[in-house]
Amino acid sequence: MLFTFLFAGVILAAVVLKYLVPKRPRCPQCFAIRRADEPLCAGCSWIYDVPGAEDDDYGELEEDDDLPPELR
């Protein structure tokens, strides 16, 4: 019975440490800690997304008016 409570305590402590400790933002590629003032990762040169910035790399898709209606 004592072993059961000890095992439950260890599991509970692991869960608390995993989910309640504040986490720092990390690079999704190399998991290095992200510095807030830099737009690139220092370890692997990953480009971080800037919140609120629009992604204009691809632009708008052009519609083909020459296609028949069933293929649009």
TIMI-99123 format. One record per residue: residue in one letter; x, y, z of N, C-alpha, C, O, CB in turn. Coordinates in pm, whole numbers, padded with zeros to 5 digits, always signed. Glycine has a CB too. Example, Ala and Ser with C-alpha at 12.3 -4.5 7.8 and 13.67 -1.06 7.14 Angstrom:
<rs>
A+01319-00569+00780+01230-00450+00780+01320-00330+00780+01424-00332+00846+01131-00447+00905/S+01285-00225+00708+01367-00106+00714+01290+00003+00787+01341+00114+00804+01408-00060+00572/
</rs>
This chain:
<rs>
M+00082-00119+00000+00000+00000+00000+00087+00126+00000+00056+00224-00067-00094-00001+00121/L+00196+00123+00075+00287+00237+00080+00351+00259-00057+00368+00373-00100+00396+00215+00187/F+00385+00151-00126+00443+00161-00260+00344+00227-00356+00386+00305-00442+00483+00021-00312/T+00218+00199-00343+00116+00258-00431+00109+00408-00412+00104+00483-00510-00021+00195-00405/F+00109+00454-00286+00105+00598-00260+00234+00667-00304+00231+00780-00354+00080+00624-00110/L+00346+00601-00286+00472+00655-00331+00476+00668-00483+00521+00770-00536+00588+00568-00281/F+00430+00566-00552+00425+00568-00698+00330+00678-00748+00362+00749-00843+00381+00431-00752/A+00214+00691-00685+00119+00796-00723+00178+00935-00697+00155+01027-00776-00014+00780-00645/G+00253+00950-00591+00318+01078-00562+00422+01114-00665+00433+01230-00704+00382+01075-00425/V+00499+01016-00709+00600+01041-00812+00534+01079-00944+00579+01172-01011+00689+00916-00831/I+00429+01010-00980+00356+01043-01104+00297+01184-01094+00307+01262-01189+00243+00939-01131/L+00236+01217-00983+00176+01349-00963+00283+01458-00969+00261+01562-01031+00100+01354-00828/A+00397+01436-00906+00505+01535-00909+00557+01554-01051+00587+01667-01091+00620+01491-00816/A+00568+01447-01128+00615+01459-01266+00518+01539-01351+00560+01622-01432+00635+01320-01327/V+00390+01515-01334+00289+01589-01410+00289+01736-01371+00281+01823-01458+00149+01529-01389/V+00299+01765-01243+00302+01904-01197+00424+01976-01252+00414+02089-01299+00300+01911-01043/L+00539+01912-01247+00661+01976-01299+00654+01995-01450+00707+02094-01502+00783+01893-01264/K+00592+01904-01521+00585+01915-01666+00492+02027-01711+00526+02101-01803+00539+01784-01726/Y+00377+02041-01647+00275+02134-01698+00266+02266-01622+00210+02361-01676+00142+02068-01694/L+00317+02276-01502+00302+02400-01427+00427+02487-01426+00420+02602-01384+00263+02369-01287/V+00539+02434-01470+00660+02514-01479+00650+02600-01605+00623+02548-01713+00788+02424-01481/P+00673+02732-01592+00663+02817-01711+00768+02777-01816+00882+02746-01783+00681+02966-01673/K+00725+02777-01940+00813+02735-02049+00859+02856-02128+00783+02951-02148+00742+02633-02141/R+00982+02851-02173+01035+02955-02258+01010+02917-02404+01011+02799-02438+01186+02978-02232/P+00987+03015-02488+00970+02983-02630+01099+02926-02688+01209+02975-02659+00927+03108-02710/R+01085+02822-02769+01202+02757-02829+01187+02750-02980+01077+02762-03035+01220+02615-02771/C+01298+02732-03044+01301+02714-03190+01236+02580-03224+01269+02480-03161+01447+02721-03245/P+01145+02576-03322+01080+02450-03356+01172+02351-03429+01138+02233-03439+00960+02477-03441/Q+01286+02397-03478+01374+02308-03552+01485+02251-03463+01506+02129-03462+01436+02381-03670/C+01556+02335-03388+01669+02286-03308+01644+02295-03158+01730+02253-03079+01794+02366-03343/F+01531+02347-03115+01487+02357-02976+01578+02445-02890+01582+02428-02768+01480+02220-02914/A+01650+02538-02951+01728+02636-02876+01632+02739-02818+01528+02767-02877+01836+02704-02966/I+01667+02795-02703+01581+02896-02640+01580+03020-02728+01684+03068-02772+01629+02930-02497/R+01460+03072-02753+01443+03186-02843+01469+03317-02769+01421+03337-02657+01302+03187-02903/R+01544+03404-02832+01564+03538-02781+01459+03626-02845+01442+03626-02967+01709+03591-02811/A+01387+03702-02763+01271+03778-02811+01308+03888-02910+01226+03923-02995+01198+03839-02693/D+01427+03943-02901+01462+04057-02987+01523+04016-03120+01553+04102-03203+01558+04147-02914/E+01543+03887-03142+01605+03842-03266+01504+03768-03355+01435+03678-03306+01724+03752-03236/P+01494+03802-03483+01400+03734-03572+01451+03600-03624+01375+03524-03684+01367+03823-03689/L+01580+03569-03602+01639+03443-03647+01690+03364-03528+01730+03421-03426+01755+03469-03747/C+01686+03232-03541+01743+03144-03440+01896+03151-03450+01951+03146-03560+01692+02997-03456/A+01963+03163-03336+02109+03173-03336+02174+03039-03372+02288+03037-03420+02159+03220-03200/G+02104+02928-03349+02163+02798-03375+02147+02747-03516+02240+02691-03574+02105+02700-03282/C+02027+02766-03574+02001+02705-03705+01947+02804-03809+01916+02764-03921+01903+02591-03690/S+01936+02930-03774+01888+03038-03863+01742+03021-03903+01702+03065-04011+01972+03044-03987/W+01662+02958-03819+01519+02948-03842+01459+03088-03836+01495+03165-03747+01450+02853-03737/I+01369+03122-03928+01305+03252-03929+01174+03240-03851+01085+03164-03889+01279+03302-04075/Y+01163+03315-03742+01043+03310-03659+00930+03389-03725+00954+03491-03791+01071+03365-03518/D+00807+03342-03706+00691+03416-03753+00668+03533-03658+00676+03519-03536+00566+03325-03761/V+00640+03648-03715+00611+03767-03635+00460+03776-03620+00389+03779-03720+00670+03897-03701/P+00409+03779-03496+00264+03787-03478+00208+03916-03538+00263+04024-03517+00228+03779-03329/G+00101+03903-03611+00036+04018-03672+00088+04054-03811+00026+04134-03881+00050+04135-03584/A+00199+03997-03851+00252+04026-03984+00185+03935-04086+00164+03816-04061+00407+04007-03987/E+00151+03992-04200+00087+03913-04304+00193+03846-04391+00302+03899-04411-00006+04002-04391/D+00160+03730-04441+00253+03656-04526+00222+03689-04671+00129+03634-04730+00244+03502-04501/D+00300+03781-04728+00278+03825-04866+00371+03755-04964+00388+03801-05077+00297+03974-04875/D+00432+03645-04922+00527+03576-05010+00461+03518-05134+00521+03516-05241+00597+03466-04934/Y+00339+03472-05120+00274+03402-05230+00176+03488-05306+00145+03457-05421+00205+03281-05178/G+00125+03592-05248+00030+03678-05316-00104+03609-05335-00131+03505-05275+00085+03721-05450/E-00187+03668-05416-00319+03614-05444-00313+03522-05565-00234+03543-05657-00420+03728-05467/L-00397+03422-05565-00405+03333-05680-00487+03399-05790-00590+03462-05764-00468+03198-05640/E-00441+03383-05910-00515+03439-06024-00617+03337-06070-00591+03217-06075-00419+03477-06139/E-00734+03388-06105-00840+03299-06155-00829+03288-06306-00805+03387-06375-00980+03350-06113/D-00848+03168-06356-00849+03146-06501-00992+03156-06551-01076+03071-06522-00787+03007-06537/D-01020+03263-06626-01154+03281-06681-01174+03198-06807-01286+03187-06857-01179+03428-06711/D-01067+03140-06860-01078+03062-06983-01134+02922-06958-01175+02854-07053-00941+03053-07051/L-01135+02878-06834-01183+02743-06804-01334+02736-06806-01401+02834-06774-01130+02697-06668/P-01389+02622-06842-01534+02607-06833-01579+02608-06686-01499+02578-06598-01579+02476-06903/P-01704+02642-06658-01752+02656-06520-01737+02530-06436-01717+02540-06315-01896+02697-06522/E-01746+02412-06495-01735+02290-06414-01591+02261-06368-01571+02180-06278-01787+02172-06493/L-01492+02327-06429-01353+02307-06389-01301+02416-06297-01188+02407-06251-01266+02299-06510/R-01380+02517-06269-01337+02626-06181-01355+02591-06038-01324+02671-05951-01412+02751-06211/
</rs>
